Amino acid sequence: MFSKKMVFKPETEWMMFKEERIVPANVSEELWEKVNAVLAVRSLDVKQRQNKCNRPNLMA
C-alpha cells in the first residue's frame, strides 16, 4: 500500500461508471464506440510496427 509500485489490472477487471448527471456527453455513444475502435486498431499497428502507423489519420 505504501510503495510506489503500480499494478495494472487486466481490461476484463476494469470498472466503468456512466455518470451522465455530472458531465453531459459531447458525442453520441455510437460515435464514441467507432472512434475507440479506430484508436484500438491504430494502437495495435503502432505496437506491432515499432511506432510506425501505415493507416491514414482520421482524427486530423
N, CA, C and O atoms as a Maestro MAE file, in Angstrom:
{
 s_m_m2io_version
 :::
 2.0.0
}

f_m_ct {
 s_m_title
 :::
 protein
 m_atom[240] {
  # First column is atom index #
  i_m_mmod_type
  r_m_x_coord
  r_m_y_coord
  r_m_z_coord
  i_m_residue_number
  s_m_chain_name
  s_m_pdb_residue_name
  s_m_pdb_atom_name
  i_m_atomic_number
  :::
  1 25 0.809 -1.187 0.000 1 A "MET " " N  " 7
  2 3 0.000 0.000 0.000 1 A "MET " " CA " 6
  3 2 0.857 1.257 0.000 1 A "MET " " C  " 6
  4 15 0.506 2.233 -0.662 1 A "MET " " O  " 8
  5 25 1.955 1.260 0.714 2 A "PHE " " N  " 7
  6 3 2.758 2.471 0.837 2 A "PHE " " CA " 6
  7 2 3.925 2.516 -0.145 2 A "PHE " " C  " 6
  8 15 4.714 3.462 -0.128 2 A "PHE " " O  " 8
  9 25 4.040 1.510 -0.994 3 A "SER " " N  " 7
  10 3 5.087 1.545 -2.002 3 A "SER " " CA " 6
  11 2 4.578 2.324 -3.214 3 A "SER " " C  " 6
  12 15 3.378 2.559 -3.349 3 A "SER " " O  " 8
  13 25 5.479 2.714 -4.075 4 A "LYS " " N  " 7
  14 3 5.087 3.449 -5.273 4 A "LYS " " CA " 6
  15 2 4.944 2.517 -6.468 4 A "LYS " " C  " 6
  16 15 4.865 2.972 -7.609 4 A "LYS " " O  " 8
  17 25 4.910 1.236 -6.213 5 A "LYS " " N  " 7
  18 3 4.763 0.255 -7.275 5 A "LYS " " CA " 6
  19 2 3.335 0.293 -7.817 5 A "LYS " " C  " 6
  20 15 2.366 0.273 -7.058 5 A "LYS " " O  " 8
  21 25 3.227 0.349 -9.137 6 A "MET " " N  " 7
  22 3 1.914 0.384 -9.770 6 A "MET " " CA " 6
  23 2 1.565 -1.001 -10.287 6 A "MET " " C  " 6
  24 15 2.397 -1.684 -10.883 6 A "MET " " O  " 8
  25 25 0.338 -1.402 -10.054 7 A "VAL " " N  " 7
  26 3 -0.150 -2.687 -10.533 7 A "VAL " " CA " 6
  27 2 -1.349 -2.403 -11.431 7 A "VAL " " C  " 6
  28 15 -2.319 -1.776 -11.003 7 A "VAL " " O  " 8
  29 25 -1.278 -2.865 -12.672 8 A "PHE " " N  " 7
  30 3 -2.358 -2.640 -13.619 8 A "PHE " " CA " 6
  31 2 -3.240 -3.873 -13.688 8 A "PHE " " C  " 6
  32 15 -2.755 -4.998 -13.805 8 A "PHE " " O  " 8
  33 25 -4.537 -3.643 -13.614 9 A "LYS " " N  " 7
  34 3 -5.496 -4.736 -13.728 9 A "LYS " " CA " 6
  35 2 -5.744 -5.023 -15.198 9 A "LYS " " C  " 6
  36 15 -5.640 -4.120 -16.028 9 A "LYS " " O  " 8
  37 25 -6.072 -6.269 -15.534 10 A "PRO " " N  " 7
  38 3 -6.440 -6.566 -16.927 10 A "PRO " " CA " 6
  39 2 -7.752 -5.857 -17.277 10 A "PRO " " C  " 6
  40 15 -8.561 -5.565 -16.396 10 A "PRO " " O  " 8
  41 25 -7.950 -5.588 -18.553 11 A "GLU " " N  " 7
  42 3 -9.120 -4.840 -19.000 11 A "GLU " " CA " 6
  43 2 -10.431 -5.515 -18.588 11 A "GLU " " C  " 6
  44 15 -11.446 -4.838 -18.423 11 A "GLU " " O  " 8
  45 25 -10.420 -6.815 -18.423 12 A "THR " " N  " 7
  46 3 -11.637 -7.535 -18.029 12 A "THR " " CA " 6
  47 2 -12.065 -7.184 -16.604 12 A "THR " " C  " 6
  48 15 -13.227 -7.378 -16.248 12 A "THR " " O  " 8
  49 25 -11.151 -6.673 -15.790 13 A "GLU " " N  " 7
  50 3 -11.463 -6.318 -14.405 13 A "GLU " " CA " 6
  51 2 -11.722 -4.821 -14.216 13 A "GLU " " C  " 6
  52 15 -11.964 -4.373 -13.095 13 A "GLU " " O  " 8
  53 25 -11.673 -4.051 -15.298 14 A "TRP " " N  " 7
  54 3 -11.931 -2.616 -15.180 14 A "TRP " " CA " 6
  55 2 -13.389 -2.379 -14.809 14 A "TRP " " C  " 6
  56 15 -14.277 -3.141 -15.190 14 A "TRP " " O  " 8
  57 25 -13.612 -1.321 -14.068 15 A "MET " " N  " 7
  58 3 -14.970 -0.923 -13.718 15 A "MET " " CA " 6
  59 2 -15.210 0.459 -14.311 15 A "MET " " C  " 6
  60 15 -14.439 1.389 -14.074 15 A "MET " " O  " 8
  61 25 -16.287 0.586 -15.083 16 A "MET " " N  " 7
  62 3 -16.608 1.867 -15.688 16 A "MET " " CA " 6
  63 2 -18.001 2.272 -15.243 16 A "MET " " C  " 6
  64 15 -18.920 1.454 -15.195 16 A "MET " " O  " 8
  65 25 -18.139 3.542 -14.920 17 A "PHE " " N  " 7
  66 3 -19.409 4.067 -14.461 17 A "PHE " " CA " 6
  67 2 -19.841 5.204 -15.361 17 A "PHE " " C  " 6
  68 15 -19.034 6.065 -15.713 17 A "PHE " " O  " 8
  69 25 -21.093 5.212 -15.730 18 A "LYS " " N  " 7
  70 3 -21.634 6.313 -16.520 18 A "LYS " " CA " 6
  71 2 -22.343 7.271 -15.566 18 A "LYS " " C  " 6
  72 15 -23.308 6.901 -14.897 18 A "LYS " " O  " 8
  73 25 -21.864 8.470 -15.518 19 A "GLU " " N  " 7
  74 3 -22.474 9.494 -14.683 19 A "GLU " " CA " 6
  75 2 -22.923 10.631 -15.577 19 A "GLU " " C  " 6
  76 15 -22.274 11.676 -15.624 19 A "GLU " " O  " 8
  77 25 -24.017 10.446 -16.282 20 A "GLU " " N  " 7
  78 3 -24.497 11.453 -17.208 20 A "GLU " " CA " 6
  79 2 -25.000 12.696 -16.480 20 A "GLU " " C  " 6
  80 15 -25.120 13.761 -17.085 20 A "GLU " " O  " 8
  81 25 -25.290 12.570 -15.203 21 A "ARG " " N  " 7
  82 3 -25.758 13.728 -14.438 21 A "ARG " " CA " 6
  83 2 -24.630 14.720 -14.190 21 A "ARG " " C  " 6
  84 15 -24.883 15.915 -14.035 21 A "ARG " " O  " 8
  85 25 -23.396 14.245 -14.150 22 A "ILE " " N  " 7
  86 3 -22.266 15.112 -13.823 22 A "ILE " " CA " 6
  87 2 -21.752 15.840 -15.064 22 A "ILE " " C  " 6
  88 15 -21.643 17.066 -15.062 22 A "ILE " " O  " 8
  89 25 -21.440 15.098 -16.114 23 A "VAL " " N  " 7
  90 3 -20.898 15.682 -17.344 23 A "VAL " " CA " 6
  91 2 -21.735 15.191 -18.520 23 A "VAL " " C  " 6
  92 15 -21.785 13.988 -18.778 23 A "VAL " " O  " 8
  93 25 -22.384 16.086 -19.227 24 A "PRO " " N  " 7
  94 3 -23.170 15.633 -20.382 24 A "PRO " " CA " 6
  95 2 -22.259 15.163 -21.517 24 A "PRO " " C  " 6
  96 15 -21.140 15.655 -21.666 24 A "PRO " " O  " 8
  97 25 -22.738 14.222 -22.305 25 A "ALA " " N  " 7
  98 3 -21.953 13.675 -23.407 25 A "ALA " " CA " 6
  99 2 -21.808 14.712 -24.516 25 A "ALA " " C  " 6
  100 15 -22.769 15.402 -24.855 25 A "ALA " " O  " 8
  101 25 -20.608 14.819 -25.078 26 A "ASN " " N  " 7
  102 3 -20.363 15.725 -26.194 26 A "ASN " " CA " 6
  103 2 -20.634 15.054 -27.530 26 A "ASN " " C  " 6
  104 15 -20.922 15.729 -28.519 26 A "ASN " " O  " 8
  105 25 -20.544 13.737 -27.565 27 A "VAL " " N  " 7
  106 3 -20.774 12.966 -28.793 27 A "VAL " " CA " 6
  107 2 -21.708 11.809 -28.467 27 A "VAL " " C  " 6
  108 15 -21.880 11.436 -27.307 27 A "VAL " " O  " 8
  109 25 -22.303 11.253 -29.508 28 A "SER " " N  " 7
  110 3 -23.211 10.123 -29.305 28 A "SER " " CA " 6
  111 2 -22.419 8.881 -28.895 28 A "SER " " C  " 6
  112 15 -21.217 8.781 -29.143 28 A "SER " " O  " 8
  113 25 -23.107 7.956 -28.272 29 A "GLU " " N  " 7
  114 3 -22.476 6.698 -27.852 29 A "GLU " " CA " 6
  115 2 -21.954 5.925 -29.065 29 A "GLU " " C  " 6
  116 15 -20.898 5.295 -29.001 29 A "GLU " " O  " 8
  117 25 -22.705 5.979 -30.172 30 A "GLU " " N  " 7
  118 3 -22.312 5.277 -31.400 30 A "GLU " " CA " 6
  119 2 -20.998 5.840 -31.949 30 A "GLU " " C  " 6
  120 15 -20.099 5.080 -32.308 30 A "GLU " " O  " 8
  121 25 -20.887 7.156 -32.014 31 A "LEU " " N  " 7
  122 3 -19.656 7.783 -32.498 31 A "LEU " " CA " 6
  123 2 -18.488 7.471 -31.569 31 A "LEU " " C  " 6
  124 15 -17.374 7.216 -32.026 31 A "LEU " " O  " 8
  125 25 -18.744 7.491 -30.279 32 A "TRP " " N  " 7
  126 3 -17.714 7.184 -29.278 32 A "TRP " " CA " 6
  127 2 -17.144 5.776 -29.507 32 A "TRP " " C  " 6
  128 15 -15.930 5.578 -29.459 32 A "TRP " " O  " 8
  129 25 -18.023 4.810 -29.753 33 A "GLU " " N  " 7
  130 3 -17.583 3.437 -29.984 33 A "GLU " " CA " 6
  131 2 -16.786 3.320 -31.285 33 A "GLU " " C  " 6
  132 15 -15.787 2.602 -31.334 33 A "GLU " " O  " 8
  133 25 -17.221 4.023 -32.343 34 A "LYS " " N  " 7
  134 3 -16.499 3.984 -33.615 34 A "LYS " " CA " 6
  135 2 -15.096 4.555 -33.463 34 A "LYS " " C  " 6
  136 15 -14.132 3.975 -33.963 34 A "LYS " " O  " 8
  137 25 -14.976 5.675 -32.785 35 A "VAL " " N  " 7
  138 3 -13.663 6.309 -32.590 35 A "VAL " " CA " 6
  139 2 -12.756 5.411 -31.770 35 A "VAL " " C  " 6
  140 15 -11.575 5.274 -32.088 35 A "VAL " " O  " 8
  141 25 -13.282 4.798 -30.723 36 A "ASN " " N  " 7
  142 3 -12.464 3.909 -29.909 36 A "ASN " " CA " 6
  143 2 -12.003 2.694 -30.695 36 A "ASN " " C  " 6
  144 15 -10.903 2.193 -30.465 36 A "ASN " " O  " 8
  145 25 -12.827 2.212 -31.622 37 A "ALA " " N  " 7
  146 3 -12.420 1.083 -32.471 37 A "ALA " " CA " 6
  147 2 -11.266 1.488 -33.383 37 A "ALA " " C  " 6
  148 15 -10.320 0.722 -33.565 37 A "ALA " " O  " 8
  149 25 -11.341 2.695 -33.961 38 A "VAL " " N  " 7
  150 3 -10.254 3.197 -34.812 38 A "VAL " " CA " 6
  151 2 -8.981 3.347 -34.003 38 A "VAL " " C  " 6
  152 15 -7.908 2.949 -34.456 38 A "VAL " " O  " 8
  153 25 -9.087 3.918 -32.809 39 A "LEU " " N  " 7
  154 3 -7.906 4.101 -31.959 39 A "LEU " " CA " 6
  155 2 -7.295 2.766 -31.542 39 A "LEU " " C  " 6
  156 15 -6.074 2.656 -31.434 39 A "LEU " " O  " 8
  157 25 -8.117 1.763 -31.309 40 A "ALA " " N  " 7
  158 3 -7.603 0.441 -30.932 40 A "ALA " " CA " 6
  159 2 -6.801 -0.170 -32.080 40 A "ALA " " C  " 6
  160 15 -5.748 -0.765 -31.855 40 A "ALA " " O  " 8
  161 25 -7.296 -0.023 -33.305 41 A "VAL " " N  " 7
  162 3 -6.576 -0.552 -34.474 41 A "VAL " " CA " 6
  163 2 -5.257 0.186 -34.649 41 A "VAL " " C  " 6
  164 15 -4.226 -0.443 -34.888 41 A "VAL " " O  " 8
  165 25 -5.275 1.504 -34.533 42 A "ARG " " N  " 7
  166 3 -4.049 2.290 -34.684 42 A "ARG " " CA " 6
  167 2 -3.044 1.940 -33.585 42 A "ARG " " C  " 6
  168 15 -1.843 1.858 -33.841 42 A "ARG " " O  " 8
  169 25 -3.531 1.736 -32.379 43 A "SER " " N  " 7
  170 3 -2.649 1.376 -31.275 43 A "SER " " CA " 6
  171 2 -1.971 0.037 -31.537 43 A "SER " " C  " 6
  172 15 -0.775 -0.120 -31.290 43 A "SER " " O  " 8
  173 25 -2.730 -0.912 -32.030 44 A "LEU " " N  " 7
  174 3 -2.175 -2.225 -32.359 44 A "LEU " " CA " 6
  175 2 -1.139 -2.100 -33.473 44 A "LEU " " C  " 6
  176 15 -0.094 -2.749 -33.419 44 A "LEU " " O  " 8
  177 25 -1.415 -1.272 -34.482 45 A "ASP " " N  " 7
  178 3 -0.460 -1.035 -35.567 45 A "ASP " " CA " 6
  179 2 0.861 -0.492 -35.029 45 A "ASP " " C  " 6
  180 15 1.936 -0.957 -35.408 45 A "ASP " " O  " 8
  181 25 0.769 0.484 -34.154 46 A "VAL " " N  " 7
  182 3 1.975 1.115 -33.609 46 A "VAL " " CA " 6
  183 2 2.775 0.099 -32.795 46 A "VAL " " C  " 6
  184 15 4.001 0.049 -32.897 46 A "VAL " " O  " 8
  185 25 2.095 -0.699 -31.999 47 A "LYS " " N  " 7
  186 3 2.794 -1.693 -31.181 47 A "LYS " " CA " 6
  187 2 3.489 -2.742 -32.048 47 A "LYS " " C  " 6
  188 15 4.594 -3.177 -31.726 47 A "LYS " " O  " 8
  189 25 2.854 -3.146 -33.136 48 A "GLN " " N  " 7
  190 3 3.414 -4.192 -33.980 48 A "GLN " " CA " 6
  191 2 4.478 -3.677 -34.940 48 A "GLN " " C  " 6
  192 15 5.348 -4.443 -35.354 48 A "GLN " " O  " 8
  193 25 4.432 -2.417 -35.298 49 A "ARG " " N  " 7
  194 3 5.358 -1.885 -36.303 49 A "ARG " " CA " 6
  195 2 6.373 -0.924 -35.719 49 A "ARG " " C  " 6
  196 15 6.905 -0.080 -36.441 49 A "ARG " " O  " 8
  197 25 6.649 -1.028 -34.451 50 A "GLN " " N  " 7
  198 3 7.666 -0.216 -33.788 50 A "GLN " " CA " 6
  199 2 7.431 1.276 -34.014 50 A "GLN " " C  " 6
  200 15 8.281 1.969 -34.574 50 A "GLN " " O  " 8
  201 25 6.285 1.756 -33.579 51 A "ASN " " N  " 7
  202 3 5.903 3.165 -33.606 51 A "ASN " " CA " 6
  203 2 5.670 3.732 -35.001 51 A "ASN " " C  " 6
  204 15 5.771 4.944 -35.188 51 A "ASN " " O  " 8
  205 25 5.360 2.886 -35.992 52 A "LYS " " N  " 7
  206 3 5.035 3.356 -37.336 52 A "LYS " " CA " 6
  207 2 3.617 2.911 -37.661 52 A "LYS " " C  " 6
  208 15 3.293 1.729 -37.552 52 A "LYS " " O  " 8
  209 25 2.788 3.837 -38.051 53 A "CYS " " N  " 7
  210 3 1.410 3.522 -38.404 53 A "CYS " " CA " 6
  211 2 1.208 3.809 -39.883 53 A "CYS " " C  " 6
  212 15 1.478 4.917 -40.347 53 A "CYS " " O  " 8
  213 25 0.734 2.815 -40.624 54 A "ASN " " N  " 7
  214 3 0.555 2.959 -42.062 54 A "ASN " " CA " 6
  215 2 -0.873 3.307 -42.452 54 A "ASN " " C  " 6
  216 15 -1.179 3.356 -43.643 54 A "ASN " " O  " 8
  217 25 -1.736 3.544 -41.514 55 A "ARG " " N  " 7
  218 3 -3.125 3.889 -41.809 55 A "ARG " " CA " 6
  219 2 -3.282 5.411 -41.774 55 A "ARG " " C  " 6
  220 15 -2.547 6.083 -41.052 55 A "ARG " " O  " 8
  221 25 -4.222 5.962 -42.536 56 A "PRO " " N  " 7
  222 3 -4.414 7.410 -42.522 56 A "PRO " " CA " 6
  223 2 -4.949 7.893 -41.164 56 A "PRO " " C  " 6
  224 15 -5.676 7.172 -40.479 56 A "PRO " " O  " 8
  225 25 -4.586 9.093 -40.801 57 A "ASN " " N  " 7
  226 3 -5.050 9.668 -39.553 57 A "ASN " " CA " 6
  227 2 -6.446 10.227 -39.755 57 A "ASN " " C  " 6
  228 15 -6.607 11.250 -40.420 57 A "ASN " " O  " 8
  229 25 -7.448 9.584 -39.202 58 A "LEU " " N  " 7
  230 3 -8.827 10.004 -39.379 58 A "LEU " " CA " 6
  231 2 -9.216 11.126 -38.434 58 A "LEU " " C  " 6
  232 15 -10.294 11.702 -38.580 58 A "LEU " " O  " 8
  233 25 -8.368 11.451 -37.472 59 A "MET " " N  " 7
  234 3 -8.685 12.483 -36.494 59 A "MET " " CA " 6
  235 2 -8.275 13.879 -36.939 59 A "MET " " C  " 6
  236 15 -8.708 14.868 -36.348 59 A "MET " " O  " 8
  237 25 -7.455 13.971 -37.962 60 A "ALA " " N  " 7
  238 3 -6.961 15.280 -38.402 60 A "ALA " " CA " 6
  239 2 -7.892 15.933 -39.379 60 A "ALA " " C  " 6
  240 15 -7.621 17.040 -39.845 60 A "ALA " " O  " 8
  :::
 }
 m_bond[239] {
  # First column is bond index #
  i_m_from
  i_m_to
  i_m_order
  :::
  1 1 2 1
  2 2 3 1
  3 3 4 2
  4 3 5 1
  5 5 6 1
  6 6 7 1
  7 7 8 2
  8 7 9 1
  9 9 10 1
  10 10 11 1
  11 11 12 2
  12 11 13 1
  13 13 14 1
  14 14 15 1
  15 15 16 2
  16 15 17 1
  17 17 18 1
  18 18 19 1
  19 19 20 2
  20 19 21 1
  21 21 22 1
  22 22 23 1
  23 23 24 2
  24 23 25 1
  25 25 26 1
  26 26 27 1
  27 27 28 2
  28 27 29 1
  29 29 30 1
  30 30 31 1
  31 31 32 2
  32 31 33 1
  33 33 34 1
  34 34 35 1
  35 35 36 2
  36 35 37 1
  37 37 38 1
  38 38 39 1
  39 39 40 2
  40 39 41 1
  41 41 42 1
  42 42 43 1
  43 43 44 2
  44 43 45 1
  45 45 46 1
  46 46 47 1
  47 47 48 2
  48 47 49 1
  49 49 50 1
  50 50 51 1
  51 51 52 2
  52 51 53 1
  53 53 54 1
  54 54 55 1
  55 55 56 2
  56 55 57 1
  57 57 58 1
  58 58 59 1
  59 59 60 2
  60 59 61 1
  61 61 62 1
  62 62 63 1
  63 63 64 2
  64 63 65 1
  65 65 66 1
  66 66 67 1
  67 67 68 2
  68 67 69 1
  69 69 70 1
  70 70 71 1
  71 71 72 2
  72 71 73 1
  73 73 74 1
  74 74 75 1
  75 75 76 2
  76 75 77 1
  77 77 78 1
  78 78 79 1
  79 79 80 2
  80 79 81 1
  81 81 82 1
  82 82 83 1
  83 83 84 2
  84 83 85 1
  85 85 86 1
  86 86 87 1
  87 87 88 2
  88 87 89 1
  89 89 90 1
  90 90 91 1
  91 91 92 2
  92 91 93 1
  93 93 94 1
  94 94 95 1
  95 95 96 2
  96 95 97 1
  97 97 98 1
  98 98 99 1
  99 99 100 2
  100 99 101 1
  101 101 102 1
  102 102 103 1
  103 103 104 2
  104 103 105 1
  105 105 106 1
  106 106 107 1
  107 107 108 2
  108 107 109 1
  109 109 110 1
  110 110 111 1
  111 111 112 2
  112 111 113 1
  113 113 114 1
  114 114 115 1
  115 115 116 2
  116 115 117 1
  117 117 118 1
  118 118 119 1
  119 119 120 2
  120 119 121 1
  121 121 122 1
  122 122 123 1
  123 123 124 2
  124 123 125 1
  125 125 126 1
  126 126 127 1
  127 127 128 2
  128 127 129 1
  129 129 130 1
  130 130 131 1
  131 131 132 2
  132 131 133 1
  133 133 134 1
  134 134 135 1
  135 135 136 2
  136 135 137 1
  137 137 138 1
  138 138 139 1
  139 139 140 2
  140 139 141 1
  141 141 142 1
  142 142 143 1
  143 143 144 2
  144 143 145 1
  145 145 146 1
  146 146 147 1
  147 147 148 2
  148 147 149 1
  149 149 150 1
  150 150 151 1
  151 151 152 2
  152 151 153 1
  153 153 154 1
  154 154 155 1
  155 155 156 2
  156 155 157 1
  157 157 158 1
  158 158 159 1
  159 159 160 2
  160 159 161 1
  161 161 162 1
  162 162 163 1
  163 163 164 2
  164 163 165 1
  165 165 166 1
  166 166 167 1
  167 167 168 2
  168 167 169 1
  169 169 170 1
  170 170 171 1
  171 171 172 2
  172 171 173 1
  173 173 174 1
  174 174 175 1
  175 175 176 2
  176 175 177 1
  177 177 178 1
  178 178 179 1
  179 179 180 2
  180 179 181 1
  181 181 182 1
  182 182 183 1
  183 183 184 2
  184 183 185 1
  185 185 186 1
  186 186 187 1
  187 187 188 2
  188 187 189 1
  189 189 190 1
  190 190 191 1
  191 191 192 2
  192 191 193 1
  193 193 194 1
  194 194 195 1
  195 195 196 2
  196 195 197 1
  197 197 198 1
  198 198 199 1
  199 199 200 2
  200 199 201 1
  201 201 202 1
  202 202 203 1
  203 203 204 2
  204 203 205 1
  205 205 206 1
  206 206 207 1
  207 207 208 2
  208 207 209 1
  209 209 210 1
  210 210 211 1
  211 211 212 2
  212 211 213 1
  213 213 214 1
  214 214 215 1
  215 215 216 2
  216 215 217 1
  217 217 218 1
  218 218 219 1
  219 219 220 2
  220 219 221 1
  221 221 222 1
  222 222 223 1
  223 223 224 2
  224 223 225 1
  225 225 226 1
  226 226 227 1
  227 227 228 2
  228 227 229 1
  229 229 230 1
  230 230 231 1
  231 231 232 2
  232 231 233 1
  233 233 234 1
  234 234 235 1
  235 235 236 2
  236 235 237 1
  237 237 238 1
  238 238 239 1
  239 239 240 2
  :::
 }
}
